[in-house]
Every structure is written in C-alpha cells, then in structure tokens.
C-alpha cells in the first residue's frame, strides 16, 4: 500500500514516515522545506534502512503536485503540510489562510481527479477554542482564537462538505494535543526555525545553553500550581495514531474526528520538574505575565480513538523529557550541526 505524506520531512511527518516504512508501507513524501530540513530525510533512511520517493513540491504548485499523482499509485494521503505558528498567524493571517486552505483545496482536487479518496488530516486541539471544559471530547462545539486554528477548523469543514458531496470519501480528522519527545535514536526530532513557539524545544534550548532562561507565562491560573496545564503526547505515540487512522480509512467510508492525547494534563512546572529529574540538567526560568488567548487547562478525552482505532498513548512524561533531551544534546543546532 502506498501512502502520500505531505509535509513528511517535518517533525510529526518524519516520525510517522519512520513507522510507515517499518510497517512495510510504500511512502511518497512531498515537502517544500518551509519548516523542515532535507537532512531529516537522510536520517529517516538511516533509521529504517529503507528508501522512499521524495518530491520537493509546494502544494500550491498544482502542476508539480499533479505529476506526483500521475507518477505514483497512491492509496491514501496523510496531510501534514501547513504553516503552524500561532503567533505568526496573527501577524500574517493572509499568508496562513492562503497557504493552508488553498494548499488543501489543490490537494483535494487532485485526489478527486486521480480517484484517491482516503485521507488522514493533521488537525489540532485548537479547534476547541477557549470555552469548553476539559477533558475535551470530539462532539463539543468548535471555535478558534487565532488564524492558525481557524485554518484547521475551516479545513475540517471543507473535508466534511467534500464527504457530503461524495460519500465514497473516507477521512480521519486527527486533533493533536501537545506533541513533544523525539525518536529514541536521537536522530530525528523537533527543530523549530528561530525562537521556539512551544514549551519543550524552548526548555531543551535553555538546557543546552542556546537560550538564557525559560519564560513561564502566568502562575495565577486555576490549576494545582498556578501554571497552565496541557496534554503532552510523545511524538512516537502520535505517529502510531496515524498508522491506526490509515488502517481505519482504508476500511470504511465516512468522516470522523479523533483526539490524540494522553488524557492527562501536566502543568508547565510539572514538565520542567520532570525534565530536570529525567536529565539531571537544571532549567532556569522566570514567571512573566499570561499570554493573551491562553487558557488555564486543556487536555483530551482520547477514549474514542481507543474504541474506534485501537490506539492509546503508551509513553509517559519522563519518556518525553528524556527523548527530547537525547535529540537536543546530540543535535545542539538541530539538523544543521555546525
């Protein structure tokens, strides 16, 4: 079975490709390297000892993407590709809407043209907005607080409308919570451009000495220690969820949303303390004001994924911290080891 993976050189994409190859799938990767590095592709081959096809193509380039479908027998698509920084989306919303939504429309039009109607879409817990109480279930009302989240919610609606118009499609919408960690080899991991937007890469960059200290946004939330609580999930567990979702879409028609999280909330200070315990490295931090738009608590009810996909997260917070540090300490400058 051949799977087209858009954004397959990225953080979650690369870990998913490793598992696809290890399970014997044929893989075709499309990536434009806007938020990823070519080196990750070499390391996927190194880890798995297996080859795959790669096209340096932007989803907005219809002609180049069409050639990928013409050249390959594709059974399903895992769609990761998209711009993903919340703060940046607020400052350049038009770029986010154009890239994420138009790119997905081009992809879906070509899937329809070539009769490839099985898709696993990389959505996000941001679609639950600010007003729902955790644990979050898939049937809650949806809303967003930033353009990045809005693109995810709009794409979910587009995919629902596509299914209504043609019910031979089969689509899984995977709503991720907070992916952290790295492959146990330490050869692939999260390598953000510039200043990290997410907690764990910021912690590891402070720990390795690239940044002076971590800023913790607020300690006056209604949580056990006052800092924000999130559902952190190991990227390897997240990747395995995509394989389960591929199996699901290949055997059904319809569209379903699934939360991929652990179902446990950890605070920012919990993560710092677990990191220090797992690595014996101190992480200096300071408490600063809350960020606008942040909520106190957000974690998943992942029981639907367990019931319908046979998936649940296996790794704990200590595993996530240890594997994140293994990646960062072996790759102080990410994929560009100077």
HELIX and SHEET records of a PDB file:
HELIX    1   1 UNK A   11  UNK A   22  1                                  12    
HELIX    2   2 UNK A   38  UNK A   48  1                                  11    
HELIX    3   3 UNK A   62  UNK A   71  1                                  10    
HELIX    4   4 UNK A   86  UNK A   91  1                                   6    
HELIX    5   5 UNK A   93  UNK A   96  1                                   4    
HELIX    6   6 UNK A   97  UNK A  102  3                                   6    
HELIX    7   7 UNK A  103  UNK A  113  1                                  11    
HELIX    8   8 UNK A  125  UNK A  127  5                                   3    
HELIX    9   9 UNK A  147  UNK A  165  1                                  19    
HELIX   10  10 UNK A  199  UNK A  207  1                                   9    
HELIX   11  11 UNK A  235  UNK A  250  1                                  16    
HELIX   12  12 UNK A  268  UNK A  279  1                                  12    
HELIX   13  13 UNK A  303  UNK A  309  1                                   7    
HELIX   14  14 UNK A  317  UNK A  330  1                                  14    
SHEET    1   A 7 UNK A  53  UNK A  56  0                                        
SHEET    2   A 7 UNK A  26  UNK A  31  1                                        
SHEET    3   A 7 UNK A   2  UNK A   6  1                                        
SHEET    4   A 7 UNK A  76  UNK A  79  1                                        
SHEET    5   A 7 UNK A 118  UNK A 124  1                                        
SHEET    6   A 7 UNK A 170  UNK A 176  1                                        
SHEET    7   A 7 UNK A 254  UNK A 260  1                                        
SHEET    1   B 2 UNK A 178  UNK A 180  0                                        
SHEET    2   B 2 UNK A 232  UNK A 234  1                                        
SHEET    1   C 2 UNK A 214  UNK A 217  0                                        
SHEET    2   C 2 UNK A 285  UNK A 288  1                                        
SHEET    1   D 3 UNK A 266  UNK A 267  0                                        
SHEET    2   D 3 UNK A 229  UNK A 230 -1                                        
SHEET    3   D 3 UNK A 297  UNK A 298  1                                        
END                                                                             
